[in-house]
Amino acid sequence: MSGDRKFLDLSRSKSAGQSVLFYFFSLIILILLCGLLGGFFAILTGASSGKESFEAGQKFGTIVAIISCTGLSVFIMYKKNLWKKTVAWVCAALAFAGSIVLGGLLGLVFTTILYAMHSNNFRRS
C-alpha cells in the first residue's frame, strides 16, 4: 500500500519503471476517456452517417487529449514546484504540441518526462 501512495504522489521523483507504468496507465485512461466523450459528442451532434459521427467523435477526442495532456503537465509542474525550470516549461509546451500532432500517444511522453523529473520541494521524506 505504501508503494501505491508513492506512485500516485506527483510531488516525488520517480524511477524509470514507475514512469513507464505511469505512461501506460495514463494512456489507457486517456483512450477510454477520449473514446467515451468523443462517442457522446458524436451522439449529441446528431451526425447522420457513421462516417460523420466517427469524424465528429475523433475531433472531440483529440481536443480532450490536448486539454488532458496539457492540464496534467501543468498539474505535475505545480505539485513538483517546477515553475522556474525552463526544461519543465519546454516539456509542458511539447506535451501540448505533441498532443496536437498524435494525441495522447505523443503528448503523454512529455508529460511522463515531467513525472520523472526531480522535485523542487524541500520537504524531507
C-alpha positions as a LaTeX table, in Angstrom:
\begin{tabular}{lrrr}
\hline
Residue & $x$ (\AA) & $y$ (\AA) & $z$ (\AA) \\
\hline
Met1 & 0.00 & 0.00 & 0.00 \\
Ser2 & 2.86 & 2.35 & 0.76 \\
Gly3 & 4.27 & 1.84 & $-2.75$ \\
Asp4 & 0.90 & 2.77 & $-4.25$ \\
Arg5 & 0.86 & 6.08 & $-2.41$ \\
Lys6 & 4.36 & 6.88 & $-3.63$ \\
Phe7 & 3.35 & 6.04 & $-7.21$ \\
Leu8 & 0.38 & 8.40 & $-7.05$ \\
Asp9 & 2.25 & 11.17 & $-5.21$ \\
Leu10 & 3.12 & 13.52 & $-8.06$ \\
Ser11 & 5.39 & 15.68 & $-5.91$ \\
Arg12 & 8.11 & 12.98 & $-5.64$ \\
Ser13 & 10.75 & 11.99 & $-8.17$ \\
Lys14 & 10.08 & 8.71 & $-9.95$ \\
Ser15 & 12.16 & 5.82 & $-11.25$ \\
Ala16 & 12.22 & 4.76 & $-14.89$ \\
Gly17 & 9.98 & 1.78 & $-14.16$ \\
Gln18 & 7.40 & 3.93 & $-12.39$ \\
Ser19 & 7.49 & 6.40 & $-15.28$ \\
Val20 & 6.79 & 3.67 & $-17.85$ \\
Leu21 & 3.89 & 2.40 & $-15.74$ \\
Phe22 & 2.58 & 5.96 & $-15.43$ \\
Tyr23 & 2.72 & 6.40 & $-19.22$ \\
Phe24 & 0.78 & 3.22 & $-19.99$ \\
Phe25 & $-1.72$ & 3.77 & $-17.16$ \\
Ser26 & $-2.33$ & 7.35 & $-18.31$ \\
Leu27 & $-2.59$ & 6.29 & $-21.95$ \\
Ile28 & $-5.22$ & 3.66 & $-21.19$ \\
Ile29 & $-7.24$ & 6.10 & $-19.09$ \\
Leu30 & $-6.92$ & 8.79 & $-21.79$ \\
Ile31 & $-8.01$ & 6.41 & $-24.58$ \\
Leu32 & $-11.07$ & 5.40 & $-22.58$ \\
Leu33 & $-11.89$ & 9.00 & $-21.69$ \\
Cys34 & $-11.47$ & 10.26 & $-25.27$ \\
Gly35 & $-13.46$ & 7.37 & $-26.68$ \\
Leu36 & $-16.35$ & 7.82 & $-24.27$ \\
Leu37 & $-16.51$ & 11.60 & $-24.52$ \\
Gly38 & $-15.96$ & 11.52 & $-28.30$ \\
Gly39 & $-18.75$ & 9.00 & $-28.77$ \\
Phe40 & $-21.06$ & 11.02 & $-26.53$ \\
Phe41 & $-20.25$ & 14.17 & $-28.52$ \\
Ala42 & $-20.94$ & 12.35 & $-31.80$ \\
Ile43 & $-24.35$ & 11.34 & $-30.49$ \\
Leu44 & $-25.11$ & 14.89 & $-29.38$ \\
Thr45 & $-24.20$ & 16.37 & $-32.76$ \\
Gly46 & $-26.73$ & 14.12 & $-34.44$ \\
Ala47 & $-24.45$ & 13.12 & $-37.30$ \\
Ser48 & $-26.46$ & 11.35 & $-39.99$ \\
Ser49 & $-23.94$ & 8.73 & $-41.10$ \\
Gly50 & $-21.40$ & 6.54 & $-39.36$ \\
Lys51 & $-18.54$ & 8.36 & $-41.05$ \\
Glu52 & $-19.74$ & 11.78 & $-39.90$ \\
Ser53 & $-20.24$ & 10.61 & $-36.32$ \\
Phe54 & $-16.80$ & 8.97 & $-36.30$ \\
Glu55 & $-15.15$ & 12.17 & $-37.55$ \\
Ala56 & $-17.02$ & 14.31 & $-35.01$ \\
Gly57 & $-16.05$ & 11.95 & $-32.20$ \\
Gln58 & $-12.44$ & 11.84 & $-33.37$ \\
Lys59 & $-12.14$ & 15.63 & $-33.43$ \\
Phe60 & $-13.65$ & 15.97 & $-29.97$ \\
Gly61 & $-11.45$ & 13.15 & $-28.66$ \\
Thr62 & $-8.38$ & 14.98 & $-29.94$ \\
Ile63 & $-9.47$ & 18.14 & $-28.13$ \\
Val64 & $-9.91$ & 16.13 & $-24.92$ \\
Ala65 & $-6.40$ & 14.67 & $-25.37$ \\
Ile66 & $-4.88$ & 18.13 & $-25.87$ \\
Ile67 & $-6.57$ & 19.51 & $-22.76$ \\
Ser68 & $-5.75$ & 16.42 & $-20.69$ \\
Cys69 & $-2.04$ & 16.23 & $-21.60$ \\
Thr70 & $-1.50$ & 19.94 & $-21.12$ \\
Gly71 & $-3.53$ & 20.08 & $-17.91$ \\
Leu72 & $-1.74$ & 17.07 & $-16.42$ \\
Ser73 & 1.64 & 18.57 & $-17.34$ \\
Val74 & 0.81 & 21.86 & $-15.62$ \\
Phe75 & $-0.57$ & 20.00 & $-12.59$ \\
Ile76 & 2.66 & 17.98 & $-12.28$ \\
Met77 & 4.67 & 21.21 & $-12.56$ \\
Tyr78 & 2.56 & 22.62 & $-9.73$ \\
Lys79 & 2.93 & 19.56 & $-7.49$ \\
Lys80 & 6.71 & 19.39 & $-8.04$ \\
Asn81 & 7.19 & 23.17 & $-7.87$ \\
Leu82 & 8.93 & 23.28 & $-11.27$ \\
Trp83 & 7.80 & 26.77 & $-12.29$ \\
Lys84 & 11.36 & 28.14 & $-12.52$ \\
Lys85 & 12.81 & 25.27 & $-14.59$ \\
Thr86 & 12.99 & 26.03 & $-18.30$ \\
Val87 & 13.12 & 22.31 & $-19.11$ \\
Ala88 & 9.77 & 21.81 & $-17.37$ \\
Trp89 & 8.16 & 24.58 & $-19.42$ \\
Val90 & 9.60 & 23.11 & $-22.62$ \\
Cys91 & 8.22 & 19.67 & $-21.69$ \\
Ala92 & 4.78 & 21.18 & $-20.99$ \\
Ala93 & 4.85 & 23.02 & $-24.34$ \\
Leu94 & 5.95 & 19.83 & $-26.12$ \\
Ala95 & 3.15 & 17.91 & $-24.39$ \\
Phe96 & 0.71 & 20.44 & $-25.84$ \\
Ala97 & 2.27 & 20.30 & $-29.33$ \\
Gly98 & 2.68 & 16.53 & $-29.25$ \\
Ser99 & $-0.94$ & 16.02 & $-28.30$ \\
Ile100 & $-1.97$ & 18.17 & $-31.26$ \\
Val101 & 0.11 & 16.03 & $-33.63$ \\
Leu102 & $-0.52$ & 12.50 & $-32.30$ \\
Gly103 & $-2.97$ & 12.94 & $-29.46$ \\
Gly104 & $-2.20$ & 11.35 & $-26.13$ \\
Leu105 & 0.27 & 8.91 & $-27.66$ \\
Leu106 & 2.91 & 11.62 & $-28.06$ \\
Gly107 & 1.61 & 14.21 & $-25.62$ \\
Leu108 & 1.91 & 11.83 & $-22.68$ \\
Val109 & 5.57 & 11.14 & $-23.50$ \\
Phe110 & 6.49 & 14.67 & $-22.45$ \\
Thr111 & 4.09 & 14.57 & $-19.52$ \\
Thr112 & 5.87 & 11.41 & $-18.36$ \\
Ile113 & 9.21 & 13.22 & $-18.55$ \\
Leu114 & 7.77 & 15.81 & $-16.15$ \\
Tyr115 & 6.51 & 12.96 & $-13.97$ \\
Ala116 & 10.06 & 11.58 & $-13.71$ \\
Met117 & 11.77 & 14.93 & $-13.01$ \\
His118 & 13.23 & 15.75 & $-9.63$ \\
Ser119 & 11.05 & 17.90 & $-7.47$ \\
Asn120 & 11.94 & 21.37 & $-6.21$ \\
Asn121 & 10.03 & 20.71 & $-2.97$ \\
Phe122 & 12.28 & 20.93 & 0.06 \\
Arg123 & 10.42 & 18.67 & 2.42 \\
Arg124 & 12.13 & 15.59 & 3.79 \\
Ser125 & 10.73 & 12.16 & 3.07 \\
\hline
\end{tabular}
